[in-house]
Amino acid sequence: MKKNLKQCVGIDCSKDQLDVCYGQLTDGLDTVYIATASFPNNGKGFKQLLAWSRKLGDVSIAMNFVVEATGVYHEHLANFLVDENQNISVVLPNKARQFAQTLQVRTVTDRTASKALCSMGLEKKLDLWQKPDPVYVHLKHLTRERERLQKECTASSNQLHAEQHSACTSIATVKRGKKRIAFLGKQISEIEADVKQVVAADPLLKQRIEKLCTIPGVGLLTAVTVVGETNGFHLVRNGKQLASYAGYDVVEKTSGTSVRKKPRISKKGNPHMRRAMHFPALVAAKDNQHLNKFYSRIEAKHPDIKMKAYTAVQRKLLLLIYALWKNDEEFVSNYESTKSKVVKKISADSCATQEASMQKEEQVILTSESIVATDDSEGIVATDDKVKKAKKEKGGKNLGQPIDAALTELVLDRSLT
């Protein structure tokens, strides 16, 4: 009888329904689909799904749930399973689609999608999903709402401008346009006040946000947007992963001698973070002396396209925000010079300590030699001869090295008498 190594439930979420598939991975590395079912996408359906999986599952093996991130329809299910202490992984739609293509399944339905997710959970080692911090979720919703209203305000301003300069201007249309812009501006101000209130309510968060705002070009909204979109950098392992999440990772496509596409950023990450880093990078390229040199160097390589240099500054600035948040530090403009001074001071202190230790050992040797010289006993003379012989072999050097064991014993015996 084959032994089961893993078991998984693949879940394809839609607005009203959950299509699920339960499968197992045997010790022969074969994927076996046991059963499929459908449940409503609500609290009652969640309980039915959990009971169904426990009925089919092997109690000796951990059950893994794999769900595709379908807009916001998967969020209630994910929170429910985490509250029930279940292992759940949320995968991106593009990764789920690319994995499904390797299965060579031409038919695409909700049921086949759940089977593909089940296979993905059995064959891949996926990261477990964790509930985000409610404070960061609130900040993310506020900043995204402000972004949408800002776009609407810009569009309304452009429409008002076109109406005012039209040959046949409607006075009523112009009035409504101005009222709409004023209304959007009022809502944007309310959102900004809510952001400040949320940050002020958490003293620790307020302190760390203030440290991020010490970076030239980074303000409250920029810092809050980056922190909210990354859930406080909770799952960020390194700067490379963060750059990829924001879409700043560089992709290159070359093949043979005919395909030579120019390297570019992927833009497959979070667009809200790239939008938030645009204007701060313009300021930092002028006011930050280190980023200014970096910008000038990139611009010299690409004088025709300055945006390449600004994009590089955006990535650099984002990694700087991550470093300061991770280390809980403020921005220091002369950090390199300060760091070199600290290193020199530590080196000087170490040299002074080593020199003092060598002087102390030398004093012990001189004291022991005087003790040997004043004693006429046979054992002491023999020990003195050994010491002189050892010093002669070493050339009278290496005073900083540990002295001979016999000499040490002699000094201790003499001090006791």
N, C-alpha and C positions, 0 to 999 in steps of 0.2 A: 504493500500500500504506500502510495506516495505521500510524503510529508509536506505540509504547507509552510512556506517561508514567510509570505506576506499576504495580507488581505486588504482590499481597498474598495471604497464606494466612490464611483465617479458620478458627479451631479452636474447636469446641464440646467441652468436657471433661466427662466423666462419670467414675464411679469406675473403670470397667474399659476404657473405649473413648474414642478421639479421632475425632470426625467432622470432616473438613477439606474446605475448598473453595479452589481456586486460581483467581484472577481477575486481569484486567488492565484498566487505564484507558487508552483510546486518546486520540490527539490531538483527536479529535472529542468528547471527554468522555463517551464511551460506556463503560459497565461490561460487560465480557464475562467470563462464567464459563467457564473452560477445562476443569476436571476436578474431580471429587469423589472422596473415598476415606475409608477407615476404618482406624485402626491401634490396637493395644492401648496402654493407658496404662501403659507401663513403659519401662525402658531400651531394650529391643529395638525397641519401637514408635517411640521418639523417633528412633533412628538411621534407621529406615525412612522416617519422615516427612521428615527432612532430606534423605535421598537422593532421595526422590520430588519434593520441591520444587526441588532443584537440577537435576533432569532436565527439568522443565517450564519452569523460570524462564529469564529473559533475563539473561545474565551482565553486560550493560552497565548494568543497572538494579538498584538495591538492593532486596533482598527484605524485605518487612515481614510479621511474624507478629502477628496480633491474636487474643487469647484472652480469654474471659470469666472473671472471678474467681468460680469455682464452689467455694465453701468452701475446702478445702485441696487439692483434687484437681488444680489447675493448677500448684501450686508446683514440683513436680519437673520438669515440662516447661519452665517459665519459667527455672529455674536451668540446665537443660541447654542451652537455646538461648542464654542469655547467655554460658555457658562456651564455646560454639561461635562467639562473636562475631557473633551474629545480632541483628537489630533486632526487638524484641518489645514490644508494647503490651498492657497488662492493663487492661481496661475494667470498670467496675462493672456489675452485672446490670441495674440500673434504667436506665442509659444505653443499654445494648445493647437492652433491651426497647423503650424509647421510640423508638430509631432504627428498629427493625424495624417499628414501627407506621407509620412514614412510607413504607415500601415497599409497603404495601397487600397484604401477603401474609397470607391468612387461615389457611392451614395452618401449624401449628407442630410441627415435628419437629426432630430433631438435625441433619438435613441442611439444612433451611431456616434453622436458627439459624446454621450455619456460613457459609451464603451471605450472611446479613445481616451477620455479622461481617466477611466479606470486603469487602462493599460499604462498610461503615463505615471500614475501613482505607484504601480507595481514595478515598473522598470527603472524609474528615476528616483533619485534621492532628493526630495523637495524640501524646502524650508517650511517650517511650521508658521502659520499665521498667528499673530497676536493682536489683541484688541488695542487700538491706538489710544493715547491719552486724550480724555475728553477736552482738555484745555486746548491742545494742539488741533483737534478736530474743529472746535469752535472757531479758532483763529483762521484755519484753512477756509472754512465756509464764509467767514466775513471778508477775507481778502479776495476770494473768488467772486463774491457778490459785488464788491467794489470794482473789480476789474470789468465785470459785465456792464455795470452802470456807467463806468468811464467810457467804454466803447459806444454805448447808446448816446451819451452826452456828446461825444465827438461827432457821431453821425448826425445828430440833431443840429449841431453847430454848422456842419457843412451844408445841410439842407436849408437852414435859415439863411446862410450866406448866399446860396444860389437863388433863393426866393427874393431876397432883398435886391439883388442885381439883375433880376429878370426884367424883360421889357414890359410885362404885364404883372406887376406885383400886387398880391392880395394882402391888404392891410390886416384882415382877420387871420389869415394864415401866419403872418409874421407875428402877431400877438400870441397866437397859440404856440408857435415855436419858441418864443421867449419864455412863456410860462412853463413849457415842458423842460427847457434847459434849466430854469431856476428850480423846478421840482427835483430834477435829477441831481443838481448840485447840493440841494438840501439833504437828500438821502445819502449822498456820498459823505457829507459832513457827519451825519448821524452814525454811519458805519465806522468812520475814523474815531469818533468818540467812544463807540463800543469797543473797538480794538484797544484803545488806551485804558479803558476800564477793566478789560479782561487781564491785561498785562499788570496793571497796578494791584489787582486782587491777589496775585501770586508774588510774594516778595522775592523768592528765589529766581523765578522767571524774569521779573523786572530787573534784577541785578545783572543777570546774564545777557539780557537784551541790551542794557545800557553799555555793557562792555563791547558788544558787537557794533554799537553805534559810534564807538571811538574810531572806527575805520573811516578814512576820508571817502565820502561819497555814499556811505551806507547810512540810511535813516531808519526810523522806526518801522515804516511800512515794508521796506526791503527786508529787514531782519526778521520781522514777524512772518512775512510770506515764505521765506526760505525755511524757517524753523517749523512753520505749520505744514508745509508741503512734505517735509522729511520726517514728521513726527518727532521733532527734537533730535534728529540724526540717530534714532534708536537702533535701526537695523543697518546703518552705514558702517561698513567694515574698514574702508580706506578711501582715500581721495579719488582713486581711479573709478571705483564703483559709484561714487557720488557724481563724478563728471559724466559717466554713462547714463545715470538716472536722469540727469538734467539735459541729456542730448548733446553734450559737448565732446563726446568721444569721436575721434577722427577715423573715418573709414576710407579705405583705398581699394581700388579695383584695377588689377593689372593681370594680363594673361598673354604669354608669348611676346610677340613683337607688334601685334596689331592693337591690342587693348591697353590703353594708357590713360585712364581717367584721372582727373586731378583729385587729390585728397580733399575731403570736406568733412564737416561735422555731420553726424547722422541725423540729428533733429528728431530722433525717435523717443526721446525721453519726455520729461515733464515740461510742457510749453510755458506753464505759469512761472516757473523758476527762471527760464530764459528771458521772459518778458520783464520780470522784476529786476534782473541784473543789467538791463540795457542802459538806463540812464545813470546808475551808479558807476558803471564802467567809464562813461564819458567824463564824469567828474574825477574819478580816480586816476585816469590817464593824465590828467593835468596837475592835480594836487598831491598825489602820492609820488614821492621821488623815485621809489623803487619801481612802481608800475609805470611811471613815466619813461624810465630808461628801457623797460621791457617793451613798452608800446613803440618807442622810437626805433628799437632794433627790428621789430617785426615790420613796421611801416617801411623801413629802408629796404627790406626784401621784397615787399609788395607795394610799391608807391602808387599803383593805379587803383588798388582796392584797399582803402583804409579800414573798411569794416572787418577785414580779416584780423587786423591788429586789435580792433576793439573787441572782437569775439574772443581772442586769446586773453585779453584783459578780463573779460567777463568770467572765463574759466578760472583764471588765477585768483580773482576776487572771491569767487565762490569757495575755492579751496582754502583761502585765508579765513573766511567766515567759519568754515568747518573746523579749522585748526584752533581758532580762538575759543570756539564753543566747547570743543573736546578738552582743551587744557584749562578752561575757565580763566582766561587771561584777557587783559586789555591790549589794544593795539599800541605797539611801541615803534615809532618812526625810525629810531636809530638802534634797532634790535641787534643787528650784526655787530656793531661796535661795542654795545653793552655786553653782548655775549663773549666777545674776545677779551674784554677787560676782566670778566668773571673767571674765564679760563686761565688767564695769566696770574690772577690773584691766587687761585687754587694751586697752580704750579709752584708759585713762590712759597706758599705756606708749606707745601709738601717738601720742598728742598730744605727749608729751615728746620722742619721736624726731623728730617733724615740727618742733617748736619749735627743737630743737638744729640741725637742718638749715638752717632759716631763718637762725639766728644765724651759722652758718658762712658762708653765702652773703653775708650782709651784711658780714662781716669781710673777705671777698675783695674786695667792691666798694670798701670804705673803703681797703684797701691799694692797690688799683689807682689810686684817685684821688690818693693821696699820691705815687705814682710819677710820674703824669702832671704833677703840680704842680712837681716838681723837675727836669724835663727841658725844655730850651728849643728842641729840634729842631722843624723845621717839620712833620714827619710826626706827632710826638707831639701838638703843639698841635691839629693837624687832628683827630686821634683824640679828643682831649679835648673839642673842640667837638661832635663827633658824639655822644659820651657824654652831654654836658650837654643837647644837643638831644633825645636819646631820653628822658632822664629828665624833661625838661620836658614832652614829649608825654604821658608816662605819669603826670605829676603827682607824680613822686618817690615813687611807691608801688610795690607788688608787688615788694618786696625778695626775697621767696621764689621769684620766677620766675627762670629761667635768664638770665644776663647776656648782653649783646650779644657776638656772635662776635668783633668787632674788639677789644673790651676784653679778652676772654679771651686772644687772641693777643698783645696788648700785655703782659699780665702774665707770660705764659710767656717772651717774648723778654727782658723786663727781668730776670727771675730767672736766665736763662742768662748774661747779661752781668755 
